[in-house]
């Protein structure tokens, strides 16, 4: 008995439907992610533009100072530049 060709086997297994469902689900996930990221960007831009420039600068510099600057023990201990107690 002759074995069925690839096209017949694919049609029997309904690979076309599975591929369409997979492609549709992938498209939906990509669109939802794109929408979410776009909304985050729009909301963040609106929040930043609603504040005065000085306040935005203060928030950004405060973040940078808090999370990116290395700790400086002489400042935390209240010491001056020469290591002595500040008056």
C-alpha positions as CSV (number, residue, x, y, z in Angstrom):
1,X,0.0,0.0,0.0
2,X,1.3,3.4,-1.0
3,X,1.8,5.9,1.9
4,X,0.0,9.2,1.5
5,X,2.0,12.2,0.4
6,X,2.9,15.1,2.7
7,X,0.1,17.4,1.5
8,X,-2.6,14.7,2.3
9,X,-1.1,14.0,5.7
10,X,-0.9,17.7,6.6
11,X,-4.6,18.1,5.6
12,X,-5.6,15.2,7.7
13,X,-3.8,16.5,10.7
14,X,-5.3,19.9,10.1
15,X,-1.9,21.6,10.3
16,X,-3.3,24.6,8.4
17,X,-5.8,25.4,11.2
18,X,-3.2,24.9,13.9
19,X,-0.8,27.3,12.0
20,X,-3.6,29.9,11.6
21,X,-4.5,29.7,15.3
22,X,-0.8,30.0,16.2
23,X,-0.3,32.9,13.9
24,X,-3.4,34.7,15.2
25,X,-2.5,34.2,18.9
26,X,1.0,35.4,18.2
27,X,-0.3,38.5,16.5
28,X,-2.7,39.2,19.3
29,X,0.0,38.9,21.9
30,X,2.3,41.2,19.9
31,X,-0.5,43.8,19.5
32,X,-1.4,43.7,23.2
33,X,2.3,44.2,24.2
34,X,2.6,47.0,21.7
35,X,-0.5,48.7,23.1
36,X,0.7,48.3,26.7
37,X,4.2,49.7,26.0
38,X,2.7,52.6,24.0
39,X,0.3,53.5,26.8
40,X,3.2,53.5,29.3
41,X,5.2,55.8,27.2
42,X,2.2,58.2,26.6
43,X,1.4,58.3,30.3
44,X,5.0,58.8,31.4
45,X,5.3,61.6,28.8
46,X,2.1,63.2,30.0
47,X,3.3,63.1,33.7
48,X,6.7,64.6,32.8
49,X,5.2,67.4,30.7
50,X,2.6,68.2,33.3
51,X,5.3,69.2,35.8
52,X,7.5,72.3,35.7
53,X,11.0,71.8,34.4
54,X,12.6,72.4,37.7
55,X,10.5,69.8,39.5
56,X,11.3,67.2,36.8
57,X,15.0,68.0,37.0
58,X,14.7,67.6,40.8
59,X,13.0,64.2,40.5
60,X,15.6,62.9,37.9
61,X,18.6,64.2,39.9
62,X,17.2,62.8,43.1
63,X,16.8,59.4,41.5
64,X,20.3,59.6,40.1
65,X,21.8,60.6,43.4
66,X,19.9,57.9,45.3
67,X,20.5,55.0,43.1
68,X,23.6,55.7,41.0
69,X,26.0,57.7,43.1
70,X,28.4,55.8,45.2
71,X,28.1,56.3,49.0
72,X,30.4,59.0,50.4
73,X,31.2,58.2,54.1
74,X,32.6,61.7,54.8
75,X,29.3,63.2,54.0
76,X,27.2,60.6,55.8
77,X,29.3,61.1,58.9
78,X,29.1,64.9,58.7
79,X,32.9,65.2,58.1
80,X,34.4,68.0,56.0
81,X,36.7,67.6,53.1
82,X,39.7,67.2,55.3
83,X,38.2,64.4,57.4
84,X,37.5,66.6,60.4
85,X,34.1,67.3,61.9
86,X,32.3,70.1,60.1
87,X,31.5,73.1,62.3
